[in-house]
């Protein structure tokens, strides 16, 4: 074989990675691990030209650079010393950087494995098939698909090109696919047909009902109507009633209510008489035994979805959510008008219509949230729904968030903000549908600019005590006068805003900005958009680090998605530009994220899920930190 001096084979030349064929005198390392034969063909030397006047970038540069300048104006002192104050110190008080673990010896390329959750095989994506894949949930870089984020575990499954890029940047092969496998909680087997659970004593049921309806919970999660539900309780407890569909559904509804009440009021003495998992199993079994849509069956399904969310039962959430949304539409809740009380009273039929419409908004809120998080299509198409907001919603949206016991028609305010939900729906439709994957670069940039302006208009419309900051720093102050419901809204709005901002600007990664490995040639307009995405992710981690002590006891399974998504964005940013002045500080933010996720409160029923999740999360963070450190060391 002729001697090739510092010349790369065709495979390494195409991927812009160093070829060691000349050094080893045979097949290079990359080709050997991919079962390929080194091929050396004659190539003409090409001169790369960078078009500085790219009209596509110029179209969006003004808006995006203006946003970056606004961000920098609000944070004029982003010096390395100031950024250091953003990260936590070790328990002994020493800087976290003092505890940097040494970089491990080089490792070989990982084996391709199937993900048991999303059925993705690492390294198996064919570039020719990329245009057929929906973009939400996929990891793009400079117009190339680098893999996808598993909707359940948050683990990134890499394509072979992503593995090559990481190896080129770090000198190490990523080993995400050999991390501890996430094992579902054994409680997720509760979908079996086991029966035998009986209703608790009436006084227990009455006490939990009174607790729920007198608290803010019935306004945040309005899954029952406080006037209609007592009749459901009576029907469920009436042993003299012959077996019927209505009786079965009423019992399912009561069991589902007991399950969520046990989660929310675990510290109350009445909860000691309730096994929420057993109640959820029985409610599920009873619902399977009937084939009828009704308000009670819809309420039961919404409550089982809520219980699964609080308990970390991820496998069943999509099923319950889909059933609930389809039930709402089957009953007409997506089109029905919400009745307004006349002289303070509603007829029974009007109250049923009112509750049905409220449950539509409950399902709509979670539908857009889940679609933006998981990449699965939303169930509700806005063009098929009447999106007229409930009368009085604007008044209660940021008003007095307390329960008025004298008002049995109090307008609910739901977990988050419906106006922000409308923006999420617009982002999904504009950037993350099947058709949007084929948008031209100019269209993507224009869409990003327009959506960014829409979100900024929304942010400026929020009262100061709730309005999310463009960028979060460790010294931000929380409003101490806010109650529990208002505090959770404050947290929800901040996390949803920064995640939505990230979802908008990360789409700029889909633009074919140049050759992978030549990140320094990215146009300033595209780079500004990428900076916005990174800053939003950085703000998410810093905000959560300061807000974890304010989260309620069941928040772990609800909010764990946000830090995992943000960590991957920071990691990509470090690898893109390991010489950036913020790179080392972002590594420290990644490192302290492990403490963040461990400090998030979790319900006792979510402990098995949380334990398995935390074990894998720790391993993911350790891998991200090690690879990020290796990239910085290699760049310097």
C-alpha positions as CSV (number, residue, x, y, z in Angstrom):
1,X,0.0,0.0,0.0
2,X,1.5,3.4,-1.0
3,X,2.4,5.8,1.8
4,X,0.0,8.7,2.3
5,X,1.6,11.5,4.3
6,X,-1.0,13.3,6.5
7,X,-3.7,12.5,3.9
8,X,-7.2,11.4,4.9
9,X,-9.3,8.6,3.4
10,X,-12.6,9.5,1.7
11,X,-14.7,8.7,4.8
12,X,-12.7,10.8,7.2
13,X,-12.3,13.6,4.6
14,X,-16.1,13.8,4.2
15,X,-16.6,14.0,8.0
16,X,-13.8,16.5,8.5
17,X,-12.1,14.3,11.1
18,X,-8.4,13.4,11.5
19,X,-7.5,10.2,9.6
20,X,-4.7,8.0,11.2
21,X,-4.3,5.6,8.2
22,X,-0.9,6.9,7.4
23,X,0.2,6.5,11.1
24,X,-1.0,2.9,11.5
25,X,-0.2,1.8,8.0
26,X,-3.6,0.2,7.4
27,X,-7.3,0.8,8.0
28,X,-7.9,4.0,10.0
29,X,-9.6,4.0,13.4
30,X,-12.9,5.4,12.2
31,X,-13.3,3.0,9.3
32,X,-12.2,0.1,11.5
33,X,-14.9,0.7,14.0
34,X,-17.5,1.2,11.3
35,X,-16.5,-1.9,9.3
36,X,-15.4,0.1,6.3
37,X,-12.4,-0.1,4.0
38,X,-10.2,3.0,3.7
39,X,-10.5,4.4,0.2
40,X,-8.2,7.1,-1.2
41,X,-9.5,8.8,-4.4
42,X,-8.0,11.8,-6.2
43,X,-9.5,15.0,-4.9
44,X,-9.1,18.5,-6.2
45,X,-8.3,21.1,-3.7
46,X,-11.3,23.3,-3.1
47,X,-11.4,26.9,-1.9
48,X,-14.1,27.7,0.6
49,X,-15.8,31.0,0.2
50,X,-17.9,32.6,2.9
51,X,-20.7,34.9,1.6
52,X,-20.8,37.7,4.1
53,X,-23.8,39.2,2.4
54,X,-26.1,36.3,2.8
55,X,-29.5,37.7,2.3
56,X,-31.2,35.0,4.4
57,X,-29.3,36.0,7.5
58,X,-29.6,39.7,6.8
59,X,-33.4,39.4,6.8
60,X,-33.5,38.3,10.5
61,X,-30.3,39.9,11.8
62,X,-31.9,43.2,12.7
63,X,-34.6,41.7,14.9
64,X,-32.4,39.1,16.5
65,X,-29.4,41.3,17.1
66,X,-31.8,43.9,18.6
67,X,-33.0,41.2,21.1
68,X,-29.4,40.3,21.9
69,X,-28.5,43.9,22.4
70,X,-31.5,44.4,24.7
71,X,-30.4,41.3,26.6
72,X,-26.9,42.7,27.0
73,X,-28.1,46.1,28.0
74,X,-30.0,44.6,30.9
75,X,-27.0,42.6,31.9
76,X,-24.0,44.9,31.2
77,X,-21.7,43.1,33.6
78,X,-21.6,39.6,32.3
79,X,-18.0,39.2,33.3
80,X,-16.5,35.8,34.1
81,X,-16.5,36.9,37.8
82,X,-20.2,37.7,37.7
83,X,-21.0,34.5,35.9
84,X,-19.1,32.6,38.6
85,X,-21.7,33.9,41.2
86,X,-24.4,32.1,39.2
87,X,-23.2,28.6,40.2
88,X,-23.3,27.0,43.6
89,X,-20.3,26.2,45.7
90,X,-19.5,22.9,47.3
91,X,-20.8,22.1,50.8
92,X,-17.4,23.1,52.2
93,X,-17.6,26.5,50.6
94,X,-14.9,26.0,47.9
95,X,-15.7,26.8,44.3
96,X,-17.3,23.9,42.3
97,X,-14.4,24.1,39.9
98,X,-12.1,22.8,42.6
99,X,-13.9,19.5,42.4
100,X,-13.4,18.9,38.6
101,X,-12.8,15.3,38.0
102,X,-9.9,14.4,35.7
103,X,-10.7,13.5,32.2
104,X,-10.7,9.8,31.6
105,X,-8.5,8.1,29.0
106,X,-9.8,8.0,25.4
107,X,-12.6,5.6,24.7
108,X,-13.7,3.8,21.6
109,X,-16.9,4.4,19.6
110,X,-20.0,3.1,21.3
111,X,-22.1,0.2,20.2
112,X,-25.5,1.0,18.6
113,X,-28.4,0.1,20.9
114,X,-32.2,0.3,20.7
115,X,-34.0,2.6,23.2
116,X,-36.7,0.5,24.9
117,X,-38.9,3.7,25.2
118,X,-38.9,5.4,21.9
119,X,-37.5,2.6,19.7
120,X,-34.7,4.7,18.3
121,X,-31.5,3.1,17.4
122,X,-28.3,5.1,17.9
123,X,-26.4,5.7,14.7
124,X,-29.2,4.2,12.6
125,X,-30.7,7.4,11.0
126,X,-30.2,7.5,7.3
127,X,-29.5,11.0,6.1
128,X,-31.8,10.5,3.1
129,X,-34.7,9.8,5.5
130,X,-34.2,12.9,7.6
131,X,-36.7,14.9,5.6
132,X,-39.4,12.4,6.6
133,X,-38.9,13.0,10.3
134,X,-40.8,15.6,12.3
135,X,-38.3,18.2,13.7
136,X,-39.6,18.5,17.3
137,X,-37.5,16.4,19.6
138,X,-34.7,16.1,17.1
139,X,-31.2,17.5,17.7
140,X,-30.1,19.7,14.8
141,X,-26.7,21.4,14.3
142,X,-25.9,23.5,11.2
143,X,-28.7,22.0,9.3
144,X,-27.9,18.3,10.1
145,X,-29.9,15.9,12.2
146,X,-27.7,14.8,15.1
147,X,-30.3,12.5,16.8
148,X,-33.3,13.0,19.0
149,X,-34.2,13.4,22.7
150,X,-36.2,10.6,24.1
151,X,-39.6,12.0,25.2
152,X,-39.6,10.1,28.4
153,X,-36.0,9.8,29.7
154,X,-34.6,13.0,28.3
155,X,-31.6,11.0,27.0
156,X,-30.2,12.0,23.6
157,X,-29.9,9.2,21.1
158,X,-27.1,10.1,18.7
159,X,-26.6,9.6,15.0
160,X,-23.2,8.4,13.8
161,X,-22.5,12.0,12.6
162,X,-23.2,13.4,16.1
163,X,-20.8,10.9,17.6
164,X,-18.1,11.8,15.1
165,X,-18.6,15.5,15.8
166,X,-18.4,15.0,19.6
167,X,-15.2,12.9,19.0
168,X,-13.7,15.6,16.8
169,X,-14.5,18.3,19.5
170,X,-13.5,16.3,22.6
171,X,-11.1,13.5,21.5
172,X,-13.5,11.1,23.2
173,X,-16.4,8.9,22.1
174,X,-19.7,9.7,23.8
175,X,-21.1,6.8,25.9
176,X,-24.7,7.8,26.5
177,X,-26.0,4.5,25.2
178,X,-24.2,2.5,27.8
179,X,-25.5,4.5,30.8
180,X,-27.8,2.8,33.3
181,X,-31.0,1.9,31.6
182,X,-34.1,3.7,32.9
183,X,-36.4,1.1,34.5
184,X,-40.1,2.0,34.9
185,X,-41.5,2.0,38.4
186,X,-43.2,-1.2,39.4
187,X,-46.3,0.9,40.2
188,X,-46.8,1.3,36.4
189,X,-48.1,-2.2,36.3
190,X,-51.2,-1.0,38.1
191,X,-53.1,-1.2,34.8
192,X,-53.8,-4.8,35.5
193,X,-57.3,-6.1,36.2
194,X,-56.9,-6.7,39.9
195,X,-60.0,-5.7,41.8
196,X,-61.2,-5.8,45.4
197,X,-60.6,-2.3,46.5
198,X,-63.5,-0.9,48.4
199,X,-64.6,2.7,49.0
200,X,-63.5,4.2,52.4
201,X,-65.9,5.3,55.0
202,X,-68.2,8.2,54.1
203,X,-66.6,10.6,56.6
204,X,-63.2,10.1,54.9
205,X,-64.7,10.9,51.5
206,X,-66.6,13.9,52.8
207,X,-63.4,15.3,54.5
208,X,-61.3,15.0,51.4
209,X,-64.1,16.5,49.3
210,X,-64.3,19.5,51.6
211,X,-60.5,19.9,51.6
212,X,-60.4,19.9,47.8
213,X,-63.3,22.2,47.2
214,X,-62.4,24.8,49.8
215,X,-58.8,25.1,48.6
216,X,-57.3,26.7,45.5
217,X,-56.9,23.3,44.0
218,X,-60.4,23.2,42.5
219,X,-59.5,26.4,40.6
220,X,-56.1,25.2,39.5
221,X,-57.2,21.7,38.6
222,X,-61.0,22.0,38.1
223,X,-61.5,18.3,37.5
224,X,-64.8,18.1,39.4
225,X,-67.8,20.4,39.9
226,X,-68.5,21.2,43.5
227,X,-72.3,21.2,43.0
228,X,-72.6,18.1,40.8
229,X,-70.0,15.9,42.4
230,X,-71.9,15.2,45.7
231,X,-74.6,13.5,43.6
232,X,-71.8,11.3,42.0
233,X,-70.6,10.4,45.5
234,X,-74.2,9.5,46.6
235,X,-74.6,7.2,43.6
236,X,-71.3,5.5,44.1
237,X,-72.0,4.8,47.8
238,X,-75.6,3.7,47.3
239,X,-75.5,-0.1,47.7
240,X,-79.2,-0.4,47.0
241,X,-78.8,0.8,43.4
242,X,-78.8,-2.1,40.9
243,X,-75.7,-2.5,38.8
244,X,-75.7,-0.1,35.9
245,X,-73.3,1.9,33.7
246,X,-74.0,5.1,35.6
247,X,-73.3,3.4,38.9
248,X,-70.0,1.9,37.6
249,X,-68.8,5.2,36.2
250,X,-69.8,7.1,39.4
251,X,-67.6,4.6,41.4
252,X,-64.7,5.1,39.0
253,X,-65.0,8.8,39.3
254,X,-65.0,8.7,43.1
255,X,-62.0,6.3,43.2
256,X,-60.1,8.6,40.8
257,X,-60.9,11.5,43.1
258,X,-59.6,9.6,46.1
259,X,-56.4,8.9,44.3
260,X,-55.5,12.6,43.6
261,X,-56.8,13.8,47.0
262,X,-54.4,11.3,48.7
263,X,-51.6,12.9,46.7
264,X,-52.5,16.5,47.5
265,X,-53.4,16.0,51.1
266,X,-51.0,13.3,52.2
267,X,-50.3,15.0,55.5
268,X,-54.0,15.0,56.5
269,X,-55.2,12.3,58.8
270,X,-58.0,11.3,56.4
271,X,-55.4,10.3,53.8
272,X,-54.2,7.5,56.0
273,X,-57.3,5.6,55.1
274,X,-56.7,5.8,51.4
275,X,-54.3,3.9,49.1
276,X,-54.1,6.1,46.1
277,X,-52.5,3.5,43.8
278,X,-55.2,0.9,44.7
279,X,-57.9,3.6,44.0
280,X,-56.3,4.5,40.7
281,X,-56.2,0.8,39.7
282,X,-59.8,0.3,40.6
283,X,-60.9,3.4,38.7
284,X,-59.0,2.2,35.7
285,X,-60.6,-1.2,35.9
286,X,-64.1,0.2,36.2
287,X,-63.7,2.5,33.3
288,X,-62.5,-0.4,31.1
289,X,-65.7,-2.2,31.9
290,X,-68.0,0.4,30.3
291,X,-68.2,1.9,26.8
292,X,-69.9,5.2,27.2
293,X,-68.8,8.8,27.1
294,X,-70.2,10.9,30.0
295,X,-69.2,13.8,32.1
296,X,-68.3,11.5,35.0
297,X,-66.1,9.2,32.8
298,X,-64.4,12.3,31.4
299,X,-63.8,13.6,35.0
300,X,-62.4,10.2,36.0
301,X,-60.0,10.1,33.1
302,X,-58.7,13.6,33.7
303,X,-58.1,12.7,37.4
304,X,-56.3,9.5,36.4
305,X,-54.1,11.6,34.1
306,X,-53.4,14.0,36.9
307,X,-52.6,11.2,39.3
308,X,-50.2,9.7,36.7
309,X,-48.5,13.1,36.3
310,X,-48.0,13.5,40.1
311,X,-46.8,9.9,40.6
312,X,-44.4,9.7,37.7
313,X,-46.4,7.1,35.8
314,X,-45.1,8.3,32.5
315,X,-46.1,5.2,30.5
316,X,-49.8,5.8,30.9
317,X,-49.9,9.6,30.6
318,X,-50.2,9.6,26.8
319,X,-53.1,7.1,26.9
320,X,-55.1,9.0,29.5
321,X,-54.4,12.3,27.9
322,X,-55.6,11.0,24.5
323,X,-58.7,9.5,25.9
324,X,-59.6,12.7,27.8
325,X,-59.1,14.9,24.8
326,X,-61.2,12.6,22.6
327,X,-63.9,12.3,25.2
328,X,-64.1,16.1,25.4
329,X,-64.6,16.4,21.7
330,X,-67.1,13.5,21.6
331,X,-69.2,15.3,24.2
332,X,-68.9,18.6,22.3
333,X,-66.7,20.5,24.9
334,X,-64.5,21.9,22.2
335,X,-67.4,23.8,20.7
336,X,-69.9,24.4,23.5
337,X,-70.4,27.8,24.9
338,X,-69.7,28.3,28.6
339,X,-73.0,29.3,30.3
340,X,-73.0,32.5,32.3
341,X,-75.0,32.3,35.6
342,X,-78.3,34.3,35.5
343,X,-79.1,35.8,38.9
344,X,-76.2,33.7,40.3
345,X,-77.8,30.4,39.5
346,X,-77.3,27.7,36.8
347,X,-79.6,24.9,35.9
348,X,-78.2,21.3,36.1
349,X,-77.9,21.1,32.4
350,X,-76.1,24.5,32.2
351,X,-73.8,23.4,35.0
352,X,-72.9,20.2,33.2
353,X,-72.1,22.3,30.1
354,X,-70.0,24.6,32.1
355,X,-68.0,21.8,33.6
356,X,-67.6,20.2,30.2
357,X,-66.2,23.5,28.8
358,X,-63.8,23.9,31.8
359,X,-62.5,20.4,31.2
360,X,-61.9,21.3,27.5
361,X,-59.5,24.1,28.7
362,X,-57.9,21.7,31.2
363,X,-57.2,19.2,28.4
364,X,-56.2,22.0,26.0
365,X,-53.6,23.4,28.4
366,X,-51.9,20.0,28.9
367,X,-52.2,19.1,25.2
368,X,-50.1,22.0,24.1
369,X,-47.6,21.5,26.9
370,X,-47.1,17.8,26.2
371,X,-46.8,18.4,22.5
372,X,-44.0,21.0,22.9
373,X,-42.2,18.7,25.4
374,X,-42.5,15.3,23.8
375,X,-42.7,16.0,20.0
376,X,-45.9,14.0,19.7
377,X,-48.6,15.9,17.7
378,X,-51.2,17.7,19.7
379,X,-54.7,16.2,19.8
380,X,-56.5,19.5,19.5
381,X,-56.4,21.3,16.1
382,X,-57.1,24.9,16.9
383,X,-59.0,25.3,13.6
384,X,-61.6,22.8,14.8
385,X,-62.1,24.4,18.3
386,X,-63.9,27.4,19.7
387,X,-61.2,29.2,21.6
388,X,-63.3,31.8,23.2
389,X,-62.0,32.2,26.7
390,X,-64.2,31.7,29.7
391,X,-66.0,34.9,30.9
392,X,-64.0,36.5,33.7
393,X,-60.8,34.7,32.8
394,X,-58.9,37.9,32.2
395,X,-59.9,39.1,35.7
396,X,-58.7,36.0,37.5
397,X,-55.7,35.4,35.4
398,X,-53.4,37.4,37.6
399,X,-55.9,38.6,40.1
400,X,-56.7,37.4,43.6
401,X,-56.0,33.7,43.4
402,X,-58.0,32.6,46.5
403,X,-61.1,30.4,46.8
404,X,-64.3,32.3,47.5
405,X,-66.5,29.8,49.5
406,X,-69.6,31.8,48.7
407,X,-69.2,31.4,44.9
408,X,-70.0,28.1,43.4
409,X,-69.3,29.4,39.9
410,X,-65.9,30.9,40.5
411,X,-63.9,31.1,37.2
412,X,-60.9,28.7,37.4
413,X,-57.5,29.9,36.5
414,X,-55.8,26.6,35.6
415,X,-52.1,25.7,36.2
416,X,-50.6,28.2,33.7
417,X,-51.6,30.9,31.2
418,X,-54.0,30.2,28.3
419,X,-52.6,33.1,26.3
420,X,-49.2,31.4,26.5
421,X,-50.8,28.2,25.4
422,X,-52.0,29.9,22.2
423,X,-48.4,30.9,21.5
424,X,-47.2,27.4,22.1
425,X,-49.8,26.2,19.6
426,X,-48.5,28.8,17.1
427,X,-44.9,27.7,17.6
428,X,-45.8,24.1,17.1
429,X,-47.7,24.8,13.9
430,X,-45.1,27.2,12.5
431,X,-41.9,25.4,13.3
432,X,-42.5,21.8,14.4
433,X,-45.0,20.2,12.0
434,X,-44.1,17.7,9.4
435,X,-44.3,20.4,6.7
436,X,-42.1,22.8,8.5
437,X,-39.1,20.5,8.1
438,X,-39.0,21.4,4.5
439,X,-39.1,25.2,5.0
440,X,-36.4,27.1,3.3
441,X,-33.8,28.9,5.4
442,X,-35.4,32.3,4.7
443,X,-38.8,31.1,5.9
444,X,-37.3,29.6,9.1
445,X,-35.6,32.9,10.0
446,X,-38.6,35.0,9.2
447,X,-40.8,32.6,11.3
448,X,-38.3,32.8,14.2
449,X,-38.3,36.6,14.1
450,X,-42.1,36.8,14.1
451,X,-42.6,34.3,16.9
452,X,-39.9,36.0,19.0
453,X,-41.8,39.3,18.7
454,X,-45.1,37.6,19.6
455,X,-43.6,36.1,22.8
456,X,-42.0,39.4,23.7
457,X,-45.4,41.2,23.4
458,X,-46.9,38.5,25.7
459,X,-44.0,39.0,28.2
460,X,-44.5,42.7,28.4
461,X,-48.2,42.3,29.0
462,X,-47.6,40.3,32.2
463,X,-47.8,42.1,35.6
464,X,-44.3,42.9,37.0
465,X,-44.6,40.4,39.9
466,X,-45.2,37.5,37.4
467,X,-43.3,38.7,34.3
468,X,-40.4,36.4,33.4
469,X,-37.0,38.1,33.1
470,X,-35.3,38.1,29.7
471,X,-32.3,36.5,31.5
472,X,-32.1,35.1,35.0
473,X,-29.2,35.6,37.4
474,X,-28.6,34.1,40.8
475,X,-29.4,37.3,42.6
476,X,-33.0,37.6,41.3
477,X,-35.6,38.2,44.0
478,X,-38.7,36.2,44.4
479,X,-42.0,37.8,45.5
480,X,-42.4,36.7,49.2
481,X,-45.9,37.9,49.5
482,X,-47.3,35.5,46.9
483,X,-49.4,32.6,48.1
484,X,-48.8,28.9,47.2
485,X,-50.9,29.1,44.0
486,X,-49.4,32.4,42.9
487,X,-45.9,31.2,43.6
488,X,-46.4,28.1,41.5
489,X,-47.8,30.3,38.7
490,X,-44.7,32.4,38.9
491,X,-42.5,29.3,38.6
492,X,-44.6,27.8,35.8
493,X,-44.6,31.1,33.7
494,X,-40.8,31.5,34.0
495,X,-40.1,27.9,33.0
496,X,-42.6,27.8,30.2
497,X,-41.4,31.2,28.9
498,X,-37.8,30.2,28.7
499,X,-38.6,26.8,27.3
500,X,-40.8,28.4,24.6
501,X,-38.0,30.9,23.8
502,X,-35.6,28.1,23.5
503,X,-38.0,26.1,21.3
504,X,-38.3,29.1,18.9
505,X,-34.6,30.0,18.6
506,X,-33.2,26.4,18.6
507,X,-34.9,26.0,15.2
508,X,-32.1,28.1,13.8
509,X,-30.0,24.9,14.1
510,X,-31.9,23.5,11.2
511,X,-30.5,26.1,8.9
512,X,-27.6,24.8,6.7
513,X,-25.2,27.4,8.0
514,X,-22.0,25.7,6.8
515,X,-19.8,22.7,7.3
516,X,-20.0,20.9,10.6
517,X,-16.7,21.6,12.3
518,X,-16.5,25.1,11.0
519,X,-18.7,26.8,13.6
520,X,-16.7,30.0,13.5
521,X,-18.2,30.8,10.1
522,X,-21.8,30.9,11.4
523,X,-23.5,34.1,10.3
524,X,-24.1,36.7,13.0
525,X,-27.9,36.6,12.6
526,X,-28.0,32.8,13.1
527,X,-25.5,33.1,15.9
528,X,-27.7,35.7,17.7
529,X,-30.6,33.3,17.5
530,X,-28.5,30.4,18.9
531,X,-27.3,32.7,21.7
532,X,-30.9,33.4,22.6
533,X,-31.6,29.6,22.8
534,X,-28.5,29.1,25.1
535,X,-29.4,32.0,27.3
536,X,-32.9,30.7,27.8
537,X,-31.6,27.3,28.8
538,X,-29.0,28.9,31.1
539,X,-31.8,31.0,32.7
540,X,-33.9,27.8,33.2
541,X,-31.2,26.1,35.3
542,X,-30.3,29.2,37.3
543,X,-34.0,30.0,38.0
544,X,-34.8,26.4,39.1
545,X,-31.7,26.4,41.3
546,X,-33.2,29.3,43.2
547,X,-36.8,28.2,43.1
548,X,-36.6,24.5,44.2
549,X,-37.4,25.3,47.8
550,X,-40.6,26.9,46.7
551,X,-41.9,23.9,44.7
552,X,-44.8,21.9,46.2
553,X,-44.3,18.3,47.2
554,X,-45.4,16.8,44.0
555,X,-43.4,19.0,41.6
556,X,-40.6,16.6,40.7
557,X,-42.4,14.6,38.0
558,X,-44.0,17.8,36.6
559,X,-40.8,20.0,36.3
560,X,-38.0,17.4,35.8
561,X,-38.3,17.9,32.0
562,X,-37.0,21.5,32.1
563,X,-33.5,21.0,33.5
564,X,-32.8,18.0,31.3
565,X,-33.7,19.9,28.1
566,X,-31.7,22.9,29.2
567,X,-28.6,20.9,30.0
568,X,-28.4,19.4,26.5
569,X,-28.6,22.9,25.0
570,X,-25.7,24.2,27.2
571,X,-23.7,21.1,26.3
572,X,-24.1,21.7,22.6
573,X,-23.2,25.4,23.1
574,X,-19.9,24.5,24.9
575,X,-18.9,22.0,22.1
576,X,-19.8,24.6,19.4
577,X,-17.5,27.2,20.9
578,X,-15.3,25.7,23.7
579,X,-13.1,28.9,23.7
580,X,-16.0,31.1,24.6
581,X,-15.6,33.1,27.9
582,X,-18.7,31.5,29.3
583,X,-17.8,27.9,28.5
584,X,-16.1,27.0,31.8
585,X,-18.9,28.6,33.8
586,X,-21.5,26.7,31.8
587,X,-19.7,23.5,32.7
588,X,-20.1,24.4,36.4
589,X,-23.8,25.1,35.8
590,X,-24.1,21.6,34.3
591,X,-22.3,20.1,37.2
592,X,-24.5,21.8,39.9
593,X,-27.6,20.7,38.0
594,X,-27.2,17.3,39.6
595,X,-27.8,19.0,43.0
596,X,-30.7,20.8,41.5
597,X,-32.6,17.8,40.3
598,X,-31.9,16.0,43.6
599,X,-33.3,18.9,45.6
600,X,-36.6,19.0,43.7
601,X,-39.4,17.8,46.0
602,X,-41.2,14.6,45.1
603,X,-44.3,12.8,46.3
604,X,-43.8,9.5,48.2
605,X,-45.6,7.6,45.4
606,X,-43.1,9.0,42.9
607,X,-40.1,7.7,44.9
608,X,-39.5,4.5,42.8
609,X,-39.8,6.5,39.6
610,X,-37.6,9.3,40.9
611,X,-34.9,7.0,42.2
612,X,-34.5,5.3,38.8
613,X,-34.7,8.7,37.1
614,X,-32.1,10.3,39.3
615,X,-29.7,7.4,38.9
616,X,-29.7,7.9,35.2
617,X,-29.7,11.7,35.3
618,X,-26.6,11.7,37.5
619,X,-24.9,9.5,34.9
620,X,-26.0,11.8,32.0
621,X,-24.8,14.9,33.8
622,X,-21.4,13.3,34.6
623,X,-21.1,12.3,30.9
624,X,-22.0,15.8,29.7
625,X,-19.5,17.4,32.1
626,X,-16.7,15.1,31.2
627,X,-17.2,15.6,27.5
628,X,-17.5,19.4,27.9
629,X,-14.3,19.5,29.9
630,X,-12.6,17.4,27.3
631,X,-13.7,19.9,24.6
632,X,-12.4,22.9,26.5
633,X,-9.1,21.1,27.2
634,X,-8.7,20.1,23.6
635,X,-9.5,23.6,22.3
636,X,-6.9,25.2,24.6
